[in-house]
Amino acid sequence: METKTKFGALVILFLGVIVVLALLPTIADRTKELSEKVITTNETLNVTANECYSVAGAKGQVQTNDTRCNITVTHAPTANSWDMRNCPISAVVIGNASGDALTLTTDYTVNASRGVISLVNSTGVNASVFDTAYMTYTWCDEGYIAQGAGRTVAQLVLIFSAIGLLAWAIYTGIKEWL
């Protein structure tokens, strides 16, 4: 009879470990979504197709006051949402097809809370050297926790979930063993 009890305890312990291994990756994935910004690399926009450049007068120059020279990134914060106020886009870098990086304020400006990049009339963005923009930036996915303390708590949830699930698996197995 004792062998049957020990075998049952091992089965319960094994099943407990399987449950822990099944639940932890899901908890870890969700914690990562809540606590890390997403990086978008080399998002492209054809500036020439946007008709941002003047065709009369100073040909090939950026039309500074033209809204067609305002580039809204794909993952821009939405209007009147929490991410617009608490989590603007950041680490914006723009380059051209040659891999040359543009200079913030000299070649472009960023309205981070709206996710809009405005081109400035400079030699770095004239039509002869700049027809496609390659943008890299970070943004907040849905549910991102903007406050550092909240992200820390979310990561602690993962740690305590792991400890709790493992403790449950071990306790259940040992209880059956004894």
Rosetta constraint file for C-alpha pairs under 8 A:
AtomPair CA 1 CA 5 HARMONIC 6.52 0.50
AtomPair CA 2 CA 6 HARMONIC 6.31 0.50
AtomPair CA 3 CA 7 HARMONIC 6.12 0.50
AtomPair CA 4 CA 8 HARMONIC 6.13 0.50
AtomPair CA 5 CA 9 HARMONIC 6.15 0.50
AtomPair CA 5 CA 176 HARMONIC 6.70 0.50
AtomPair CA 5 CA 177 HARMONIC 6.37 0.50
AtomPair CA 6 CA 10 HARMONIC 6.24 0.50
AtomPair CA 6 CA 176 HARMONIC 7.16 0.50
AtomPair CA 6 CA 177 HARMONIC 5.17 0.50
AtomPair CA 7 CA 11 HARMONIC 6.24 0.50
AtomPair CA 8 CA 12 HARMONIC 6.17 0.50
AtomPair CA 8 CA 176 HARMONIC 6.99 0.50
AtomPair CA 8 CA 177 HARMONIC 7.78 0.50
AtomPair CA 9 CA 13 HARMONIC 6.02 0.50
AtomPair CA 9 CA 172 HARMONIC 7.69 0.50
AtomPair CA 9 CA 173 HARMONIC 4.80 0.50
AtomPair CA 9 CA 174 HARMONIC 6.71 0.50
AtomPair CA 9 CA 175 HARMONIC 7.59 0.50
AtomPair CA 9 CA 176 HARMONIC 4.70 0.50
AtomPair CA 9 CA 177 HARMONIC 5.00 0.50
AtomPair CA 10 CA 14 HARMONIC 5.97 0.50
AtomPair CA 10 CA 173 HARMONIC 6.28 0.50
AtomPair CA 10 CA 177 HARMONIC 7.70 0.50
AtomPair CA 11 CA 15 HARMONIC 6.12 0.50
AtomPair CA 11 CA 173 HARMONIC 7.86 0.50
AtomPair CA 12 CA 16 HARMONIC 6.02 0.50
AtomPair CA 12 CA 169 HARMONIC 7.71 0.50
AtomPair CA 12 CA 172 HARMONIC 6.81 0.50
AtomPair CA 12 CA 173 HARMONIC 5.49 0.50
AtomPair CA 12 CA 176 HARMONIC 7.90 0.50
AtomPair CA 13 CA 17 HARMONIC 6.26 0.50
AtomPair CA 13 CA 169 HARMONIC 5.62 0.50
AtomPair CA 13 CA 170 HARMONIC 6.21 0.50
AtomPair CA 13 CA 172 HARMONIC 6.57 0.50
AtomPair CA 13 CA 173 HARMONIC 4.29 0.50
AtomPair CA 13 CA 174 HARMONIC 7.75 0.50
AtomPair CA 14 CA 18 HARMONIC 6.30 0.50
AtomPair CA 15 CA 19 HARMONIC 6.21 0.50
AtomPair CA 15 CA 169 HARMONIC 7.85 0.50
AtomPair CA 16 CA 20 HARMONIC 6.26 0.50
AtomPair CA 16 CA 165 HARMONIC 7.99 0.50
AtomPair CA 16 CA 166 HARMONIC 7.71 0.50
AtomPair CA 16 CA 168 HARMONIC 7.40 0.50
AtomPair CA 16 CA 169 HARMONIC 4.34 0.50
AtomPair CA 16 CA 170 HARMONIC 7.56 0.50
AtomPair CA 16 CA 172 HARMONIC 7.72 0.50
AtomPair CA 16 CA 173 HARMONIC 7.87 0.50
AtomPair CA 17 CA 21 HARMONIC 6.14 0.50
AtomPair CA 17 CA 166 HARMONIC 6.97 0.50
AtomPair CA 17 CA 169 HARMONIC 5.94 0.50
AtomPair CA 18 CA 22 HARMONIC 6.11 0.50
AtomPair CA 19 CA 23 HARMONIC 6.19 0.50
AtomPair CA 20 CA 24 HARMONIC 6.00 0.50
AtomPair CA 20 CA 162 HARMONIC 7.34 0.50
AtomPair CA 20 CA 165 HARMONIC 5.64 0.50
AtomPair CA 20 CA 166 HARMONIC 6.49 0.50
AtomPair CA 20 CA 169 HARMONIC 7.66 0.50
AtomPair CA 21 CA 25 HARMONIC 7.11 0.50
AtomPair CA 22 CA 26 HARMONIC 7.51 0.50
AtomPair CA 23 CA 27 HARMONIC 6.43 0.50
AtomPair CA 24 CA 28 HARMONIC 5.99 0.50
AtomPair CA 24 CA 158 HARMONIC 7.66 0.50
AtomPair CA 24 CA 161 HARMONIC 7.58 0.50
AtomPair CA 24 CA 162 HARMONIC 6.59 0.50
AtomPair CA 25 CA 29 HARMONIC 6.01 0.50
AtomPair CA 26 CA 30 HARMONIC 6.30 0.50
AtomPair CA 27 CA 31 HARMONIC 6.12 0.50
AtomPair CA 27 CA 158 HARMONIC 6.31 0.50
AtomPair CA 28 CA 32 HARMONIC 6.18 0.50
AtomPair CA 28 CA 158 HARMONIC 6.23 0.50
AtomPair CA 29 CA 33 HARMONIC 6.42 0.50
AtomPair CA 30 CA 34 HARMONIC 6.32 0.50
AtomPair CA 31 CA 35 HARMONIC 6.15 0.50
AtomPair CA 31 CA 154 HARMONIC 6.00 0.50
AtomPair CA 31 CA 155 HARMONIC 6.21 0.50
AtomPair CA 31 CA 158 HARMONIC 7.03 0.50
AtomPair CA 32 CA 36 HARMONIC 5.75 0.50
AtomPair CA 33 CA 37 HARMONIC 7.71 0.50
AtomPair CA 33 CA 141 HARMONIC 7.06 0.50
AtomPair CA 33 CA 143 HARMONIC 7.43 0.50
AtomPair CA 33 CA 144 HARMONIC 6.50 0.50
AtomPair CA 34 CA 141 HARMONIC 7.91 0.50
AtomPair CA 34 CA 143 HARMONIC 5.78 0.50
AtomPair CA 34 CA 144 HARMONIC 4.32 0.50
AtomPair CA 34 CA 145 HARMONIC 5.55 0.50
AtomPair CA 34 CA 151 HARMONIC 6.96 0.50
AtomPair CA 34 CA 154 HARMONIC 7.40 0.50
AtomPair CA 35 CA 144 HARMONIC 6.02 0.50
AtomPair CA 35 CA 145 HARMONIC 5.97 0.50
AtomPair CA 35 CA 151 HARMONIC 5.02 0.50
AtomPair CA 35 CA 152 HARMONIC 7.97 0.50
AtomPair CA 35 CA 154 HARMONIC 7.27 0.50
AtomPair CA 35 CA 155 HARMONIC 7.70 0.50
AtomPair CA 36 CA 140 HARMONIC 7.78 0.50
AtomPair CA 36 CA 144 HARMONIC 7.17 0.50
AtomPair CA 37 CA 138 HARMONIC 6.13 0.50
AtomPair CA 37 CA 139 HARMONIC 5.59 0.50
AtomPair CA 37 CA 140 HARMONIC 5.01 0.50
AtomPair CA 37 CA 141 HARMONIC 6.78 0.50
AtomPair CA 37 CA 144 HARMONIC 7.33 0.50
AtomPair CA 38 CA 138 HARMONIC 5.44 0.50
AtomPair CA 38 CA 139 HARMONIC 5.37 0.50
AtomPair CA 38 CA 140 HARMONIC 6.08 0.50
AtomPair CA 38 CA 141 HARMONIC 6.61 0.50
AtomPair CA 39 CA 136 HARMONIC 7.29 0.50
AtomPair CA 39 CA 137 HARMONIC 5.85 0.50
AtomPair CA 39 CA 138 HARMONIC 4.37 0.50
AtomPair CA 39 CA 139 HARMONIC 6.54 0.50
AtomPair CA 40 CA 135 HARMONIC 7.88 0.50
AtomPair CA 40 CA 136 HARMONIC 5.47 0.50
AtomPair CA 40 CA 137 HARMONIC 5.49 0.50
AtomPair CA 40 CA 138 HARMONIC 6.09 0.50
AtomPair CA 40 CA 139 HARMONIC 7.77 0.50
AtomPair CA 41 CA 135 HARMONIC 6.51 0.50
AtomPair CA 41 CA 136 HARMONIC 4.37 0.50
AtomPair CA 41 CA 137 HARMONIC 6.75 0.50
AtomPair CA 42 CA 134 HARMONIC 4.72 0.50
AtomPair CA 42 CA 135 HARMONIC 4.98 0.50
AtomPair CA 42 CA 136 HARMONIC 5.35 0.50
AtomPair CA 43 CA 74 HARMONIC 8.00 0.50
AtomPair CA 43 CA 133 HARMONIC 7.82 0.50
AtomPair CA 43 CA 134 HARMONIC 5.41 0.50
AtomPair CA 43 CA 135 HARMONIC 4.98 0.50
AtomPair CA 43 CA 136 HARMONIC 6.47 0.50
AtomPair CA 44 CA 132 HARMONIC 6.68 0.50
AtomPair CA 44 CA 133 HARMONIC 5.50 0.50
AtomPair CA 44 CA 134 HARMONIC 4.74 0.50
AtomPair CA 44 CA 135 HARMONIC 6.40 0.50
AtomPair CA 45 CA 71 HARMONIC 7.99 0.50
AtomPair CA 45 CA 132 HARMONIC 5.63 0.50
AtomPair CA 45 CA 133 HARMONIC 5.19 0.50
AtomPair CA 45 CA 134 HARMONIC 6.84 0.50
AtomPair CA 46 CA 50 HARMONIC 6.60 0.50
AtomPair CA 46 CA 131 HARMONIC 6.00 0.50
AtomPair CA 46 CA 132 HARMONIC 4.44 0.50
AtomPair CA 46 CA 133 HARMONIC 6.39 0.50
AtomPair CA 47 CA 51 HARMONIC 6.83 0.50
AtomPair CA 47 CA 52 HARMONIC 6.22 0.50
AtomPair CA 47 CA 69 HARMONIC 7.58 0.50
AtomPair CA 47 CA 130 HARMONIC 7.72 0.50
AtomPair CA 47 CA 131 HARMONIC 5.21 0.50
AtomPair CA 47 CA 132 HARMONIC 5.44 0.50
AtomPair CA 47 CA 133 HARMONIC 6.64 0.50
AtomPair CA 48 CA 52 HARMONIC 6.23 0.50
AtomPair CA 48 CA 53 HARMONIC 6.76 0.50
AtomPair CA 48 CA 127 HARMONIC 7.37 0.50
AtomPair CA 48 CA 131 HARMONIC 5.26 0.50
AtomPair CA 48 CA 132 HARMONIC 7.27 0.50
AtomPair CA 50 CA 68 HARMONIC 5.95 0.50
AtomPair CA 50 CA 69 HARMONIC 7.39 0.50
AtomPair CA 51 CA 68 HARMONIC 6.60 0.50
AtomPair CA 51 CA 69 HARMONIC 7.93 0.50
AtomPair CA 52 CA 62 HARMONIC 5.93 0.50
AtomPair CA 52 CA 63 HARMONIC 6.05 0.50
AtomPair CA 52 CA 66 HARMONIC 7.13 0.50
AtomPair CA 52 CA 68 HARMONIC 5.31 0.50
AtomPair CA 52 CA 69 HARMONIC 4.92 0.50
AtomPair CA 53 CA 59 HARMONIC 7.25 0.50
AtomPair CA 53 CA 60 HARMONIC 5.20 0.50
AtomPair CA 53 CA 61 HARMONIC 5.30 0.50
AtomPair CA 53 CA 62 HARMONIC 4.66 0.50
AtomPair CA 53 CA 63 HARMONIC 5.75 0.50
AtomPair CA 53 CA 126 HARMONIC 7.66 0.50
AtomPair CA 53 CA 127 HARMONIC 6.73 0.50
AtomPair CA 54 CA 58 HARMONIC 6.68 0.50
AtomPair CA 54 CA 59 HARMONIC 5.32 0.50
AtomPair CA 54 CA 60 HARMONIC 5.59 0.50
AtomPair CA 54 CA 61 HARMONIC 5.67 0.50
AtomPair CA 54 CA 62 HARMONIC 6.36 0.50
AtomPair CA 54 CA 63 HARMONIC 5.97 0.50
AtomPair CA 55 CA 59 HARMONIC 4.91 0.50
AtomPair CA 55 CA 60 HARMONIC 6.48 0.50
AtomPair CA 60 CA 126 HARMONIC 5.57 0.50
AtomPair CA 60 CA 127 HARMONIC 4.58 0.50
AtomPair CA 60 CA 128 HARMONIC 6.92 0.50
AtomPair CA 61 CA 121 HARMONIC 6.19 0.50
AtomPair CA 61 CA 122 HARMONIC 7.72 0.50
AtomPair CA 61 CA 125 HARMONIC 7.75 0.50
AtomPair CA 61 CA 126 HARMONIC 5.10 0.50
AtomPair CA 61 CA 127 HARMONIC 6.47 0.50
AtomPair CA 62 CA 69 HARMONIC 7.28 0.50
AtomPair CA 62 CA 119 HARMONIC 7.09 0.50
AtomPair CA 62 CA 120 HARMONIC 6.57 0.50
AtomPair CA 62 CA 121 HARMONIC 4.78 0.50
AtomPair CA 62 CA 122 HARMONIC 7.62 0.50
AtomPair CA 62 CA 125 HARMONIC 7.12 0.50
AtomPair CA 62 CA 126 HARMONIC 6.31 0.50
AtomPair CA 62 CA 127 HARMONIC 7.83 0.50
AtomPair CA 63 CA 69 HARMONIC 6.94 0.50
AtomPair CA 63 CA 121 HARMONIC 6.92 0.50
AtomPair CA 64 CA 69 HARMONIC 6.92 0.50
AtomPair CA 64 CA 119 HARMONIC 6.88 0.50
AtomPair CA 64 CA 120 HARMONIC 5.79 0.50
AtomPair CA 64 CA 121 HARMONIC 6.02 0.50
AtomPair CA 65 CA 69 HARMONIC 7.87 0.50
AtomPair CA 66 CA 70 HARMONIC 7.62 0.50
AtomPair CA 69 CA 118 HARMONIC 5.84 0.50
AtomPair CA 69 CA 119 HARMONIC 5.66 0.50
AtomPair CA 70 CA 116 HARMONIC 6.23 0.50
AtomPair CA 70 CA 117 HARMONIC 5.56 0.50
AtomPair CA 70 CA 118 HARMONIC 4.36 0.50
AtomPair CA 70 CA 119 HARMONIC 6.54 0.50
AtomPair CA 71 CA 116 HARMONIC 5.47 0.50
AtomPair CA 71 CA 117 HARMONIC 4.95 0.50
AtomPair CA 71 CA 118 HARMONIC 6.13 0.50
AtomPair CA 71 CA 119 HARMONIC 7.94 0.50
AtomPair CA 72 CA 76 HARMONIC 6.69 0.50
AtomPair CA 72 CA 114 HARMONIC 7.99 0.50
AtomPair CA 72 CA 115 HARMONIC 5.68 0.50
AtomPair CA 72 CA 116 HARMONIC 4.42 0.50
AtomPair CA 72 CA 117 HARMONIC 6.30 0.50
AtomPair CA 73 CA 115 HARMONIC 5.74 0.50
AtomPair CA 73 CA 116 HARMONIC 6.41 0.50
AtomPair CA 73 CA 117 HARMONIC 7.65 0.50
AtomPair CA 75 CA 115 HARMONIC 7.51 0.50
AtomPair CA 75 CA 139 HARMONIC 6.77 0.50
AtomPair CA 76 CA 89 HARMONIC 7.04 0.50
AtomPair CA 76 CA 114 HARMONIC 6.23 0.50
AtomPair CA 76 CA 115 HARMONIC 4.36 0.50
AtomPair CA 76 CA 116 HARMONIC 7.47 0.50
AtomPair CA 76 CA 139 HARMONIC 7.61 0.50
AtomPair CA 77 CA 81 HARMONIC 7.34 0.50
AtomPair CA 77 CA 83 HARMONIC 5.69 0.50
AtomPair CA 77 CA 84 HARMONIC 4.91 0.50
AtomPair CA 77 CA 87 HARMONIC 7.76 0.50
AtomPair CA 77 CA 88 HARMONIC 6.56 0.50
AtomPair CA 77 CA 89 HARMONIC 7.43 0.50
AtomPair CA 77 CA 113 HARMONIC 6.55 0.50
AtomPair CA 77 CA 114 HARMONIC 5.81 0.50
AtomPair CA 77 CA 115 HARMONIC 6.13 0.50
AtomPair CA 78 CA 83 HARMONIC 7.20 0.50
AtomPair CA 78 CA 84 HARMONIC 6.23 0.50
AtomPair CA 78 CA 114 HARMONIC 7.35 0.50
AtomPair CA 79 CA 84 HARMONIC 6.58 0.50
AtomPair CA 79 CA 114 HARMONIC 7.44 0.50
AtomPair CA 80 CA 84 HARMONIC 6.57 0.50
AtomPair CA 80 CA 85 HARMONIC 7.85 0.50
AtomPair CA 81 CA 85 HARMONIC 7.12 0.50
AtomPair CA 82 CA 86 HARMONIC 5.95 0.50
AtomPair CA 82 CA 87 HARMONIC 7.53 0.50
AtomPair CA 83 CA 87 HARMONIC 4.53 0.50
AtomPair CA 83 CA 88 HARMONIC 6.42 0.50
AtomPair CA 83 CA 140 HARMONIC 7.08 0.50
AtomPair CA 84 CA 88 HARMONIC 5.65 0.50
AtomPair CA 84 CA 113 HARMONIC 5.02 0.50
AtomPair CA 84 CA 114 HARMONIC 6.51 0.50
AtomPair CA 85 CA 113 HARMONIC 6.53 0.50
AtomPair CA 86 CA 146 HARMONIC 6.21 0.50
AtomPair CA 87 CA 113 HARMONIC 7.31 0.50
AtomPair CA 87 CA 139 HARMONIC 7.40 0.50
AtomPair CA 87 CA 140 HARMONIC 6.32 0.50
AtomPair CA 87 CA 146 HARMONIC 6.22 0.50
AtomPair CA 88 CA 112 HARMONIC 5.06 0.50
AtomPair CA 88 CA 113 HARMONIC 4.34 0.50
AtomPair CA 88 CA 114 HARMONIC 7.20 0.50
AtomPair CA 88 CA 115 HARMONIC 7.15 0.50
AtomPair CA 88 CA 139 HARMONIC 6.86 0.50
AtomPair CA 88 CA 140 HARMONIC 7.68 0.50
AtomPair CA 89 CA 112 HARMONIC 5.07 0.50
AtomPair CA 89 CA 113 HARMONIC 6.58 0.50
AtomPair CA 89 CA 115 HARMONIC 6.10 0.50
AtomPair CA 89 CA 137 HARMONIC 6.64 0.50
AtomPair CA 89 CA 138 HARMONIC 5.62 0.50
AtomPair CA 89 CA 139 HARMONIC 4.75 0.50
AtomPair CA 89 CA 140 HARMONIC 7.38 0.50
AtomPair CA 90 CA 112 HARMONIC 6.62 0.50
AtomPair CA 90 CA 137 HARMONIC 5.82 0.50
AtomPair CA 90 CA 138 HARMONIC 5.24 0.50
AtomPair CA 90 CA 139 HARMONIC 6.64 0.50
AtomPair CA 91 CA 136 HARMONIC 7.52 0.50
AtomPair CA 91 CA 137 HARMONIC 5.14 0.50
AtomPair CA 91 CA 138 HARMONIC 6.02 0.50
AtomPair CA 92 CA 110 HARMONIC 7.93 0.50
AtomPair CA 92 CA 135 HARMONIC 7.00 0.50
AtomPair CA 92 CA 136 HARMONIC 5.72 0.50
AtomPair CA 92 CA 137 HARMONIC 4.40 0.50
AtomPair CA 92 CA 138 HARMONIC 7.21 0.50
AtomPair CA 93 CA 101 HARMONIC 7.06 0.50
AtomPair CA 93 CA 102 HARMONIC 7.44 0.50
AtomPair CA 93 CA 135 HARMONIC 5.75 0.50
AtomPair CA 93 CA 136 HARMONIC 5.21 0.50
AtomPair CA 93 CA 137 HARMONIC 6.44 0.50
AtomPair CA 94 CA 101 HARMONIC 5.76 0.50
AtomPair CA 94 CA 102 HARMONIC 5.64 0.50
AtomPair CA 94 CA 133 HARMONIC 6.48 0.50
AtomPair CA 94 CA 134 HARMONIC 5.55 0.50
AtomPair CA 94 CA 135 HARMONIC 4.53 0.50
AtomPair CA 94 CA 136 HARMONIC 6.45 0.50
AtomPair CA 95 CA 99 HARMONIC 5.71 0.50
AtomPair CA 95 CA 100 HARMONIC 5.26 0.50
AtomPair CA 95 CA 101 HARMONIC 4.10 0.50
AtomPair CA 95 CA 102 HARMONIC 5.48 0.50
AtomPair CA 95 CA 133 HARMONIC 5.95 0.50
AtomPair CA 95 CA 134 HARMONIC 5.14 0.50
AtomPair CA 95 CA 135 HARMONIC 6.56 0.50
AtomPair CA 96 CA 100 HARMONIC 5.57 0.50
AtomPair CA 96 CA 101 HARMONIC 6.66 0.50
AtomPair CA 96 CA 102 HARMONIC 7.56 0.50
AtomPair CA 96 CA 129 HARMONIC 7.61 0.50
AtomPair CA 96 CA 130 HARMONIC 5.70 0.50
AtomPair CA 96 CA 131 HARMONIC 7.39 0.50
AtomPair CA 96 CA 132 HARMONIC 6.01 0.50
AtomPair CA 96 CA 133 HARMONIC 5.32 0.50
AtomPair CA 96 CA 134 HARMONIC 6.03 0.50
AtomPair CA 97 CA 130 HARMONIC 7.16 0.50
AtomPair CA 97 CA 131 HARMONIC 7.69 0.50
AtomPair CA 97 CA 132 HARMONIC 6.18 0.50
AtomPair CA 97 CA 133 HARMONIC 7.17 0.50
AtomPair CA 97 CA 134 HARMONIC 7.30 0.50
AtomPair CA 102 CA 106 HARMONIC 7.96 0.50
AtomPair CA 102 CA 107 HARMONIC 5.85 0.50
AtomPair CA 102 CA 108 HARMONIC 7.42 0.50
AtomPair CA 102 CA 124 HARMONIC 6.55 0.50
AtomPair CA 102 CA 125 HARMONIC 7.96 0.50
AtomPair CA 103 CA 107 HARMONIC 5.28 0.50
AtomPair CA 103 CA 108 HARMONIC 6.82 0.50
AtomPair CA 104 CA 108 HARMONIC 5.32 0.50
AtomPair CA 104 CA 109 HARMONIC 5.94 0.50
AtomPair CA 104 CA 110 HARMONIC 7.91 0.50
AtomPair CA 105 CA 109 HARMONIC 5.08 0.50
AtomPair CA 105 CA 120 HARMONIC 7.75 0.50
AtomPair CA 106 CA 120 HARMONIC 6.81 0.50
AtomPair CA 106 CA 122 HARMONIC 6.99 0.50
AtomPair CA 107 CA 119 HARMONIC 6.09 0.50
AtomPair CA 107 CA 120 HARMONIC 4.97 0.50
AtomPair CA 107 CA 121 HARMONIC 6.88 0.50
AtomPair CA 107 CA 122 HARMONIC 5.80 0.50
AtomPair CA 107 CA 123 HARMONIC 8.00 0.50
AtomPair CA 107 CA 124 HARMONIC 6.17 0.50
AtomPair CA 107 CA 125 HARMONIC 6.43 0.50
AtomPair CA 108 CA 117 HARMONIC 6.64 0.50
AtomPair CA 108 CA 118 HARMONIC 5.44 0.50
AtomPair CA 108 CA 119 HARMONIC 4.35 0.50
AtomPair CA 108 CA 120 HARMONIC 5.03 0.50
AtomPair CA 109 CA 117 HARMONIC 5.70 0.50
AtomPair CA 109 CA 118 HARMONIC 5.23 0.50
AtomPair CA 109 CA 119 HARMONIC 6.60 0.50
AtomPair CA 109 CA 120 HARMONIC 7.31 0.50
AtomPair CA 110 CA 115 HARMONIC 7.38 0.50
AtomPair CA 110 CA 116 HARMONIC 5.97 0.50
AtomPair CA 110 CA 117 HARMONIC 4.58 0.50
AtomPair CA 110 CA 118 HARMONIC 6.40 0.50
AtomPair CA 111 CA 115 HARMONIC 5.89 0.50
AtomPair CA 111 CA 116 HARMONIC 5.18 0.50
AtomPair CA 111 CA 117 HARMONIC 6.28 0.50
AtomPair CA 112 CA 116 HARMONIC 6.61 0.50
AtomPair CA 119 CA 125 HARMONIC 7.37 0.50
AtomPair CA 120 CA 125 HARMONIC 7.39 0.50
AtomPair CA 121 CA 125 HARMONIC 6.71 0.50
AtomPair CA 121 CA 126 HARMONIC 7.16 0.50
AtomPair CA 122 CA 126 HARMONIC 6.50 0.50
AtomPair CA 124 CA 129 HARMONIC 7.01 0.50
AtomPair CA 124 CA 130 HARMONIC 7.15 0.50
AtomPair CA 125 CA 129 HARMONIC 6.63 0.50
AtomPair CA 125 CA 130 HARMONIC 5.18 0.50
AtomPair CA 126 CA 130 HARMONIC 5.84 0.50
AtomPair CA 127 CA 131 HARMONIC 5.95 0.50
AtomPair CA 140 CA 144 HARMONIC 5.73 0.50
AtomPair CA 145 CA 150 HARMONIC 6.18 0.50
AtomPair CA 145 CA 151 HARMONIC 5.88 0.50
AtomPair CA 146 CA 150 HARMONIC 7.58 0.50
AtomPair CA 146 CA 151 HARMONIC 7.62 0.50
AtomPair CA 147 CA 151 HARMONIC 6.58 0.50
AtomPair CA 148 CA 152 HARMONIC 6.34 0.50
AtomPair CA 149 CA 153 HARMONIC 6.34 0.50
AtomPair CA 150 CA 154 HARMONIC 6.24 0.50
AtomPair CA 151 CA 155 HARMONIC 6.32 0.50
AtomPair CA 152 CA 156 HARMONIC 6.24 0.50
AtomPair CA 153 CA 157 HARMONIC 6.27 0.50
AtomPair CA 154 CA 158 HARMONIC 6.87 0.50
AtomPair CA 155 CA 159 HARMONIC 6.68 0.50
AtomPair CA 156 CA 160 HARMONIC 6.09 0.50
AtomPair CA 157 CA 161 HARMONIC 5.87 0.50
AtomPair CA 158 CA 162 HARMONIC 6.23 0.50
AtomPair CA 159 CA 163 HARMONIC 6.34 0.50
AtomPair CA 160 CA 164 HARMONIC 5.87 0.50
AtomPair CA 161 CA 165 HARMONIC 5.94 0.50
AtomPair CA 162 CA 166 HARMONIC 6.04 0.50
AtomPair CA 163 CA 167 HARMONIC 5.96 0.50
AtomPair CA 164 CA 168 HARMONIC 6.08 0.50
AtomPair CA 165 CA 169 HARMONIC 6.21 0.50
AtomPair CA 166 CA 170 HARMONIC 6.11 0.50
AtomPair CA 167 CA 171 HARMONIC 5.85 0.50
AtomPair CA 168 CA 172 HARMONIC 5.94 0.50
AtomPair CA 169 CA 173 HARMONIC 6.21 0.50
AtomPair CA 170 CA 174 HARMONIC 5.99 0.50
AtomPair CA 171 CA 175 HARMONIC 5.82 0.50
AtomPair CA 172 CA 176 HARMONIC 6.39 0.50
AtomPair CA 173 CA 177 HARMONIC 6.18 0.50
AtomPair CA 174 CA 178 HARMONIC 6.19 0.50
